[in-house]
Amino acid sequence: MEKAMPCERKSRTTRMESRKVSFMQRFLTPLLIVSSLVTTLSANAEEQGSDAAVPRLGQSPGEPQVRSAPPSTPFGQPPELSKDNVLDFHGYLFMPMRVGVLDRSNPNAGQNSIALHSPPAVPGTYLRTFDYTGVLPGPWVQLNFSYGNSIISATTIIAASGVSDGGSGIYNLSDQLGVYDAYITANLSKPLKTPVTVRVGAMTGRYGAMGAFDAGRYGTPLLFRTNSVGEAINVGFKLGSETMLAIEQGIGGQIARVPANLTPAGWNDYADPNTGASFVNHIHVGLSHANFAQVGLHYATAFSQDDQTLNGKIPDGRISVFGADLRFTMGRFGHLYAGLGRTEARNSGAVSGVIEILNARGGPELTHYYLGPNSGGSGSLTTYGAQYDISMARAIYDKRFTGKSPDLTLSLFGIGTSVKSDDPTFNGKTKLKAGVEATYNMASWIALSGRFDHVSPDSSDSSTAFNIMSPRLLFHTDWQSRDEFAVQYSYFTNGANATVYTGAPPTADPSVKPDSHAFMISGTFWW
């Protein structure tokens, strides 16, 4: 559904010295970071009881990436406490019809003066690019099955980003994701008398989640996303009656590497045979006070040291991310998130999609969409972002507001990233996007919503920028129901060089004139 970071030029001697760093030294880097984290956070928090909540370091694999703003109901519910095994089933379904409208300048004989496109031919449509806004998202179906008890459970997530029959112009095998995540969870909190969760299996991790319950308005984690099979351990420590410290550590790899003789094609989602077996190690520390303020520190490094890739001729690759974020859950005054991250890549073309940076999967996409084809996969991104959500009715009436009366919710959001690269065409680029959204729930069955987005893929070239204005009508069956039917119109004002991505895999196509109008009818349901 869900719209994701080179170094300055080094001398040959410096590069050779950096390669002499042992694997154990690299592995110990996260532990050194943890040992240096002794942080005190003080804030004017409103009273929320004596039990402090475990800091939210990232998103659980089963949570959707969009969309929520207080006081929306979080997706899903915690498993029931049971000594016996029980079945827990949750899901998320989003199905849109999207149509782009273009006025033909010179229609041929037998052609209408209006052209219709599905999906719309607009900038920022594809998830791989920074330009992605989530204004016209693609389909998403997710079914979460968990079976177990309060101590041990198994979860299987089935997902698809398309459907095989209704409305499909082509049967795209890569849209049928199948078993998306599969992992076992051990909740050891009761025997260890402190919050301890261990997950083992294939799972995603999303860090830098800008929303209160999801990845934010763009559906994109600000710092990074991991896609691996391995383990993740989360431990909480109570520091006084209102302060909690959480530490999460995870390491994972791939079930299989891309065969060297594989030809990239649609059925394999254009897998790159030049990537090697890749692994990711990540660690996070969060400190929360009074369920109000939270600070988090994040580190991840993904690497490939595979001698089977092109007969061992490709240099070892590495992508490392360092990040910090702040989160304020302020009750009647809303939810505020702000984060900052630094991504450093070296020969990253060898690193697979075991890590994602701002929608770019692994080194090949990071190079293609951010660092440039002449960068050698080396460079850096400095990324920053923020989101603020508030319910006006709750701000005015506080606890007297139950969510079952008219309300106006507001959201402000934005992400920026600055690029350093050996590719002169990409070096020095700053990419920015920001927006505002307002939704007025007029009655239990209808709401009026509007969103404005500004996207600048290169702040030094205003001709690549575009704006989107999107009014919507939202229909639902009750004030807090988990269904939504939307009718949306989006008007695009496109710069002269605003980029549309076409083809498979999506590639910038300057010959395509962007649509100025787009319509969407969608249905959403989550349970």
Secondary structure, DSSP 4 states (H G I P E B T S, - for coil): ------PPP--HHHHHHHHTS-HHHHHHHHHHHHHT--------PPP--SPPPPP--SB-TTS-SS---TTSPPSS-PPPP-SS-EEEEEEEEEEEEEEEEEE-SSPPTT--SEEEESS---TT-STTSTT--SSS---EEEEEEEEE-SSEEEEEEEEESS-SSTT-SS--GGG--EEEEEEEEEE-HHHHTS-EEEEEEEEEEEES--SSSSS-TTS--SSEEEEEEEEEEEEEEE-SSSEEEEEEEEEEE-SSPPPTTPPP-GGGTS--TT---EEEEEEEEEEEETTTEEEEEEEEEEEE--TTGGGGTSPPEEEEEEEEEEEEE-GGG-EEEEEEEEEEEESGGG--TTEEETTEEHHHHHIIIII-TTTTT-EEEEEEEEEEEEEHHHHHHGGG--SSS-EEEEEEEEEEEEEEESSTTTTT-EEEEEEEEEEEEEETTEEEEEEEEEEES-TT-GGG-EEEEEEEEEE-SSTT-SEEEEEEEEEEEE-TT---EETTTTEE-TTSPPPSEEEEEEEEEE-
